[in-house]
Each structure stands twice: as structure tokens, then as C-alpha cells.
Amino acid sequence: MESARPRLLLVEDDRALTGLLADLLTEEGYEVDVAGDGHSGLHHALTRDYQLMVVDRGLPALDGLALVGRLRARGVTCPVLLLTARGSVDDRVEGLDAGAEDYLVKPFEVAELLARLRALRRRHPEAAGWLPLGRRRLDVDNRRVVDGTGEIPLSAREFAVLHALAGRPTKVFTRAELLSAVFDNADAPGTVDACVHHLRRKLGRDTVRTVHGLGYRLGPG
């Protein structure tokens, strides 16, 4: 079941630093996943939806710049803060040009890292606790849809499906992808169709669009 807390992926090979940051970020209110190398980070980022990523530049297997570049090439737009021991202007430019939104040089103060992540959430609506749904918006923190006339509460499963679709509004999700991302493995594919049916009853048929032969994507709302 999806959490209403913003999900953050931390990709860092220093185990001591990873443990420290994971604890602090959890206290800050994030749901934190960790990966110890670039390949693991790539797998996490391509199979789960994140609101933020913190990526070390000097990773084993696949370095941070290559990781960010591959994610951008595959259409993953989640904001990335890049950590690095390299502080020259050329290094910072290289990191930003690779697709990172921000850059923080080690050693750093934890307070600055947390502040930079808060700033990223403010600059990127998809990381700020709400997502656009046409004329409406999805309130991620409170699991509800808000429009000019009021609010529409969602069940946990309705929220999880809509959150997945709204997080990547141009992507067509197969039933298998939604089943894996949102539901327990024991659930049948028909569970996805039932949940979409309930969302359409609450929010209108155009909220979720059927792409015949493929699956579902976010509609115009």
C-alpha cells in the first residue's frame, strides 16, 4: 500500500553516511529507500515512483552522472540532488548538465541538505505534496482530490492508483505495472480495473483514460 509520505531514493555507497542520512531523512518526514551502487539505484528509480532523489556522484558500477543521464533518457523527471566530493565550477556544471537539479559538495551540513530538498519540493509540484489533475489537483499528503468546489476523499487503493498515474502523466501503465506498484502480489489484474471504475465514478470518466490493448494513463481530468 502506498504511503502518503514523500518517497525519496538515496543512492550512496558510504554505508555509514547512508545510515546517518536515512535516519535523518526519515525524521524529516520522508519514506526513504536506499541503494548502494548505481545499478541498484537505476533499478529502484525505474520500478518505483519517487518525489526526490539524492545521488552520490562517485558510485561503483555506474557513477552518479551516468545514472542521472540514463534516468533522464528514459523519461524519469524526478528532481535529483547530486552529492560530490568535487567542488570545481566545471564539475558542478557537468552535474547540472547531466540532468541534476541541484549539487551539494561534501563535506556538507545536514541542515543545508534538508533545506535544499525542501527548496526542490517547492520548485517542483510533483515533489511538493500535490500533483495536477487537469482542473483539479491530487493532495498527496491527505490522499484526496481538491478542486474549486471542495474535496473528494479517496480510499487507499484509489489514491495509490491515481498517484501512480499522476506522477507520470504521459506514461501508459499496463495492468501488470499498476498491480506490481500498487497492490499486493496476491491481487488479480481485475483489481486494477475495479479501482479505475471507482475512480471514474467519483471523479468522472475522463479522469483515467483507457489505451486499448495497453492499459491506462492519466486523462485530462
Secondary structure, 3 states (H helix, E strand, C coil): CCCCCCEEEEECCCHHHHHHHHHHHHHHCCEEEEECCHHHHHHHHHHCCCCEEEEECCCCCCCHHHHHHHHHHCCCCCCEEEEECCCCHHHHHHHHHCCCCEEEECCCCHHHHHHHHHHHHHHCHHHCCEEEECCEEEECCCCEEEECCEEEECCHHHHHHHHHHHHCCCCCECHHHHHHHHCCCCCCCHHHHHHHHHHHHHHCHHHEEEECCCEEEECCC
